[in-house]
Amino acid sequence: MNTENETFTNDTSTNLTINNTLDFIVTTFITVLLLFIMLTMGCTVDGNKLLTHIKRPCGIMIGFLCQFGVMPLIGYVLAIAFQLKPVSAIAVVLTGCCPGGLGSNMLTFWVDGDMNLSICMTLCSTLLAMGMMPLCLVIYTTKWEDLGNISIPYERLGISLVSLLIPISVGSIINYKWPNKARVLIKIGSVIGVILICIIAVGINWLYKDMWIMDTAFLVTGIIFPWIGFASGLILAWIAREPWERCRTISLETGIQNTGLCSTIIKLAFPNEIAAEMIFFPMVYSCSWIICGITMVAAYKIYKGRSQKNSETHKTMTDNVEENITFTSYATSKNRDED
């Protein structure tokens, strides 16, 4: 294993150091946790509902439009609006062209979204990315640079598909045969998911601590990009008159990109001195969607808690009114009988 630190210098003469060994260890640990979490997410899958989404793929089609139509376009518009350098602009567009990330499945579970739709969208976007990513890159990055140096790691996409399909399939089987055990696994998975989100946030800031000193326009683009993605997915789903649980799901699937895949493409496709400047954008994007996602979950939990409280209060008041009406009716009837 190469334990040597790779040090690159960007155009602003800032030294950006990445420790490959720590990166490998953290990535491996996170991958193991993700596989277990995907197994627990598979425990939420309902086979009949999954088939319904496949037979009537309205939600999946909206997600496809958001993933490979809206997100690359947003990246392109942001790059133009902030007048980014060609290398920076390509990093932004490349992030927008990536398929959905696994974090969307966790957050969808926490906001009571449509888990079956979320898993379908993640699988479909990863599969379709094999053709859509090169197409989107051709459309949106030829303004800045020749695409001859950019290669799509199809092996990585294939591994991502397998890493999704196997644990989800195992989880769905557990849910079918042992539903009680599935419920326990879901609870464990939700707790580990919280821990994993924290590990990812801390790990990114530890391994890529120099990312916050990049060009200001580049940094701001990375921060606002996922927020715009979340909003765009929500609006398009609402326009399509999807139920609110699907609106939340499509919003999360749109805003959360597979930044790990984006980082791999950058490392494989560009020389070290260029990769050093580009690699931090998907990391900033990840930190931003984590903050946005946690904010959305917290807001939803507060809203849900207040709604339940108001519902219980209303129910109590209704029950009291009905009891009073019943008692009054009984008393009136008794008085009439006595007369």
C-alpha positions as CSV (number, residue, x, y, z in Angstrom):
1,M,0.0,0.0,0.0
2,N,1.3,3.4,-0.8
3,T,1.6,5.4,2.4
4,E,3.2,8.4,0.8
5,N,1.5,11.7,1.0
6,E,0.7,13.2,-2.4
7,T,1.2,17.0,-2.4
8,F,-0.1,19.1,-5.2
9,T,0.0,22.8,-5.8
10,N,-2.9,24.7,-7.4
11,D,-3.0,27.9,-9.3
12,T,-3.2,29.9,-6.1
13,S,0.1,28.3,-4.9
14,T,-1.8,26.6,-2.0
15,N,-0.4,23.2,-0.9
16,L,-3.1,20.6,-0.8
17,T,-2.1,17.4,1.0
18,I,-4.0,14.1,0.8
19,N,-3.0,11.1,2.9
20,N,-3.8,8.1,0.8
21,T,-3.5,5.6,3.7
22,L,-6.0,7.4,5.9
23,D,-8.3,7.9,2.9
24,F,-8.2,4.1,2.3
25,I,-8.9,3.2,5.9
26,V,-11.8,5.7,6.3
27,T,-13.3,4.8,2.9
28,T,-13.2,1.0,3.7
29,F,-14.8,1.5,7.2
30,I,-17.5,3.7,5.7
31,T,-18.1,1.2,2.9
32,V,-18.7,-1.7,5.4
33,L,-21.2,0.5,7.4
34,L,-22.9,1.5,4.2
35,L,-23.4,-2.2,3.1
36,F,-25.0,-3.0,6.5
37,I,-27.2,0.1,6.3
38,M,-28.3,-0.8,2.8
39,L,-29.2,-4.3,4.1
40,T,-31.4,-2.6,6.8
41,M,-32.9,-0.3,4.1
42,G,-33.8,-3.4,2.2
43,C,-35.8,-4.6,5.2
44,T,-38.2,-1.7,4.4
45,V,-38.8,-2.9,0.9
46,D,-42.3,-4.1,0.0
47,G,-42.1,-6.3,-3.1
48,N,-45.6,-5.4,-4.3
49,K,-45.0,-1.6,-4.0
50,L,-41.6,-2.0,-5.7
51,L,-43.3,-3.7,-8.7
52,T,-45.9,-0.9,-8.8
53,H,-43.2,1.7,-9.2
54,I,-41.6,-0.4,-12.0
55,K,-44.9,-0.9,-13.8
56,R,-46.0,2.8,-13.3
57,P,-42.6,4.6,-13.3
58,C,-43.9,8.1,-13.0
59,G,-41.8,8.9,-9.9
60,I,-38.8,7.1,-11.4
61,M,-39.1,9.2,-14.6
62,I,-39.3,12.5,-12.6
63,G,-36.2,11.4,-10.7
64,F,-34.5,10.6,-14.0
65,L,-35.3,14.1,-15.3
66,C,-34.0,15.7,-12.1
67,Q,-30.9,13.5,-12.0
68,F,-29.6,13.8,-15.6
69,G,-31.5,16.8,-16.8
70,V,-31.8,19.4,-14.0
71,M,-28.6,18.7,-12.0
72,P,-26.1,18.9,-14.9
73,L,-27.9,22.1,-16.1
74,I,-27.7,23.6,-12.6
75,G,-24.0,22.8,-12.4
76,Y,-23.5,24.4,-15.9
77,V,-25.5,27.6,-14.9
78,L,-23.6,28.0,-11.6
79,A,-20.2,27.6,-13.4
80,I,-21.2,30.3,-15.9
81,A,-22.8,32.6,-13.2
82,F,-19.7,32.5,-10.9
83,Q,-17.3,32.7,-13.9
84,L,-15.3,29.7,-12.7
85,K,-12.0,28.7,-14.3
86,P,-12.3,25.8,-16.8
87,V,-10.9,23.2,-14.4
88,S,-13.3,24.4,-11.6
89,A,-16.2,24.5,-14.0
90,I,-15.6,20.9,-15.1
91,A,-15.6,19.7,-11.5
92,V,-18.9,21.4,-10.8
93,V,-20.6,19.9,-14.0
94,L,-19.1,16.5,-13.3
95,T,-20.6,16.5,-9.8
96,G,-24.0,17.4,-11.3
97,C,-23.7,14.5,-13.8
98,C,-23.2,11.8,-11.2
99,P,-26.0,9.4,-10.2
100,G,-27.7,9.5,-6.8
101,G,-25.8,8.7,-3.7
102,L,-26.7,6.2,-0.9
103,G,-27.2,8.9,1.6
104,S,-30.6,9.7,0.0
105,N,-31.9,6.3,1.1
106,M,-31.0,7.0,4.8
107,L,-32.5,10.4,4.8
108,T,-35.7,9.2,3.0
109,F,-36.2,6.7,5.8
110,W,-35.8,9.4,8.4
111,V,-38.4,11.7,6.8
112,D,-40.9,8.9,6.2
113,G,-40.5,9.1,2.4
114,D,-41.2,6.4,-0.1
115,M,-38.4,3.9,0.5
116,N,-39.4,1.7,-2.4
117,L,-39.2,4.7,-4.8
118,S,-36.0,5.9,-3.3
119,I,-34.3,2.5,-3.8
120,C,-35.7,2.2,-7.4
121,M,-34.4,5.7,-8.2
122,T,-30.9,5.0,-6.8
123,L,-30.6,1.7,-8.7
124,C,-31.9,3.2,-11.9
125,S,-29.8,6.3,-11.8
126,T,-26.6,4.2,-11.2
127,L,-27.5,1.9,-14.1
128,L,-28.4,4.7,-16.5
129,A,-25.3,6.7,-15.5
130,M,-23.2,4.4,-17.7
131,G,-24.7,6.1,-20.7
132,M,-26.0,9.4,-19.4
133,M,-22.8,10.6,-17.7
134,P,-20.8,10.7,-21.0
135,L,-23.7,12.3,-22.8
136,C,-24.1,15.0,-20.2
137,L,-20.4,15.7,-20.1
138,V,-20.3,16.1,-23.9
139,I,-23.2,18.5,-23.8
140,Y,-22.1,20.7,-20.9
141,T,-18.2,20.7,-20.7
142,T,-17.1,21.1,-24.3
143,K,-17.3,24.9,-23.7
144,W,-14.2,24.6,-21.5
145,E,-12.1,21.6,-22.4
146,D,-11.7,18.7,-24.7
147,L,-13.2,15.5,-23.2
148,G,-10.5,13.2,-24.5
149,N,-9.0,13.0,-21.0
150,I,-12.1,12.2,-19.1
151,S,-12.9,8.5,-18.7
152,I,-16.0,7.0,-17.0
153,P,-15.0,4.2,-14.5
154,Y,-17.6,1.7,-15.6
155,E,-16.2,-0.9,-13.3
156,R,-16.8,1.4,-10.3
157,L,-20.4,1.9,-11.5
158,G,-20.9,-1.9,-11.8
159,I,-19.5,-2.4,-8.3
160,S,-21.9,0.3,-7.0
161,L,-24.8,-1.5,-8.6
162,V,-23.8,-4.9,-7.1
163,S,-23.2,-3.3,-3.7
164,L,-26.7,-1.9,-3.9
165,L,-28.5,-5.0,-5.2
166,I,-27.0,-7.6,-2.9
167,P,-27.7,-6.1,0.5
168,I,-31.1,-4.7,-0.5
169,S,-32.1,-8.1,-1.9
170,V,-30.9,-9.8,1.4
171,G,-32.8,-7.2,3.4
172,S,-36.0,-7.7,1.4
173,I,-35.8,-11.5,1.9
174,I,-35.3,-11.0,5.7
175,N,-38.4,-8.7,5.7
176,Y,-40.4,-11.3,3.9
177,K,-39.5,-14.3,6.0
178,W,-38.7,-12.8,9.4
179,P,-40.6,-9.4,9.7
180,N,-39.9,-9.1,13.4
181,K,-36.2,-9.4,12.9
182,A,-36.4,-7.0,10.1
183,R,-37.9,-4.3,12.4
184,V,-35.0,-4.8,14.8
185,L,-32.5,-4.4,12.0
186,I,-34.2,-1.3,10.8
187,K,-33.9,0.3,14.2
188,I,-30.2,-0.6,14.4
189,G,-29.6,0.6,10.9
190,S,-31.2,4.0,11.6
191,V,-28.9,4.5,14.6
192,I,-25.8,3.4,12.7
193,G,-26.9,5.8,9.9
194,V,-26.7,8.8,12.2
195,I,-23.3,7.7,13.4
196,L,-22.2,7.2,9.7
197,I,-23.3,10.7,8.7
198,C,-21.2,12.1,11.6
199,I,-18.2,10.0,10.6
200,I,-18.5,11.1,7.0
201,A,-18.7,14.8,8.0
202,V,-15.7,14.5,10.4
203,G,-13.7,12.3,8.0
204,I,-14.1,14.7,5.1
205,N,-13.0,17.7,7.2
206,W,-10.1,15.7,8.6
207,L,-8.8,14.2,5.4
208,Y,-9.5,17.3,3.2
209,K,-9.1,20.1,5.7
210,D,-7.6,22.4,3.1
211,M,-10.7,22.4,1.0
212,W,-12.1,25.4,2.8
213,I,-9.2,27.6,1.5
214,M,-10.1,27.1,-2.2
215,D,-11.3,30.0,-4.4
216,T,-14.3,31.7,-2.8
217,A,-16.6,31.4,-5.9
218,F,-15.7,27.7,-6.2
219,L,-16.4,27.2,-2.5
220,V,-19.8,29.0,-2.6
221,T,-20.8,27.0,-5.6
222,G,-20.1,23.8,-3.8
223,I,-22.2,25.0,-0.8
224,I,-25.3,26.1,-2.6
225,F,-25.4,23.5,-5.3
226,P,-27.1,20.7,-3.3
227,W,-29.6,23.1,-1.7
228,I,-30.7,24.2,-5.2
229,G,-30.9,20.5,-6.2
230,F,-33.1,19.7,-3.2
231,A,-35.4,22.6,-4.0
232,S,-35.6,21.7,-7.7
233,G,-36.5,18.1,-7.1
234,L,-39.2,19.1,-4.6
235,I,-40.7,21.7,-7.0
236,L,-40.8,19.4,-10.0
237,A,-42.4,16.6,-8.0
238,W,-45.0,19.0,-6.7
239,I,-45.7,20.3,-10.2
240,A,-46.2,16.7,-11.2
241,R,-48.7,16.4,-8.3
242,E,-46.9,13.6,-6.6
243,P,-47.9,12.7,-3.0
244,W,-45.9,14.6,-0.4
245,E,-43.9,11.5,0.7
246,R,-42.8,11.1,-2.9
247,C,-42.0,14.8,-3.2
248,R,-39.7,14.5,-0.2
249,T,-38.1,11.3,-1.7
250,I,-37.5,12.9,-5.1
251,S,-36.1,16.0,-3.5
252,L,-33.5,14.0,-1.6
253,E,-32.6,11.8,-4.5
254,T,-32.0,14.9,-6.6
255,G,-29.8,16.8,-4.2
256,I,-27.6,13.9,-3.0
257,Q,-25.0,12.9,-5.6
258,N,-22.6,10.0,-5.6
259,T,-19.6,12.2,-4.8
260,G,-17.4,9.1,-4.2
261,L,-17.8,8.3,-7.9
262,C,-17.0,11.9,-8.8
263,S,-13.8,11.8,-6.8
264,T,-12.7,8.5,-8.5
265,I,-13.3,10.0,-12.0
266,I,-11.2,13.1,-11.1
267,K,-8.3,11.0,-9.8
268,L,-8.4,8.7,-12.8
269,A,-9.0,11.3,-15.6
270,F,-6.8,14.2,-14.7
271,P,-3.1,14.9,-14.0
272,N,-2.2,15.3,-10.4
273,E,-1.8,19.1,-10.4
274,I,-5.3,19.5,-12.0
275,A,-6.9,16.8,-9.8
276,A,-5.6,18.6,-6.7
277,E,-7.7,21.6,-7.5
278,M,-10.8,19.7,-8.5
279,I,-10.9,17.0,-5.9
280,F,-12.1,19.3,-3.1
281,F,-15.3,20.3,-4.8
282,P,-17.2,17.0,-4.3
283,M,-16.0,17.0,-0.7
284,V,-17.5,20.5,-0.1
285,Y,-20.7,19.3,-1.9
286,S,-20.9,16.3,0.5
287,C,-20.5,18.5,3.6
288,S,-23.2,20.8,2.3
289,W,-25.8,18.1,1.6
290,I,-25.2,16.6,5.0
291,I,-26.0,20.0,6.6
292,C,-29.0,20.5,4.4
293,G,-30.2,16.9,4.9
294,I,-29.9,17.1,8.7
295,T,-31.8,20.4,8.5
296,M,-34.6,18.8,6.5
297,V,-34.9,15.9,8.8
298,A,-34.9,18.1,11.9
299,A,-37.6,20.4,10.4
300,Y,-39.7,17.3,9.4
301,K,-39.4,15.8,12.9
302,I,-40.5,19.1,14.5
303,Y,-43.4,19.4,12.1
304,K,-44.4,15.8,12.6
305,G,-44.3,16.1,16.4
306,R,-46.4,19.2,16.4
307,S,-48.9,17.7,14.0
308,Q,-49.3,14.6,16.2
309,K,-49.7,16.8,19.3
310,N,-52.3,18.9,17.6
311,S,-54.1,15.7,16.4
312,E,-54.1,14.3,19.9
313,T,-55.4,17.5,21.3
314,H,-58.1,17.7,18.7
315,K,-59.1,14.1,19.3
316,T,-59.3,14.7,23.1
317,M,-61.5,17.7,22.5
318,T,-63.7,15.8,20.1
319,D,-64.0,12.9,22.6
320,N,-65.0,15.4,25.4
321,V,-67.6,17.0,23.2
322,E,-69.1,13.7,22.2
323,E,-69.2,12.6,25.9
324,N,-71.0,15.9,26.8
325,I,-73.5,15.4,24.0
326,T,-74.1,11.8,25.0
327,F,-74.6,12.8,28.7
328,T,-76.9,15.7,27.8
329,S,-78.9,13.5,25.5
330,Y,-79.2,10.9,28.2
331,A,-80.2,13.4,30.8
332,T,-82.8,15.0,28.5
333,S,-84.3,11.5,27.7
334,K,-84.4,10.6,31.4
335,N,-86.2,13.8,32.3
336,R,-88.8,13.2,29.6
337,D,-89.4,9.7,30.9
338,E,-90.0,11.0,34.4
339,D,-92.5,13.6,33.1
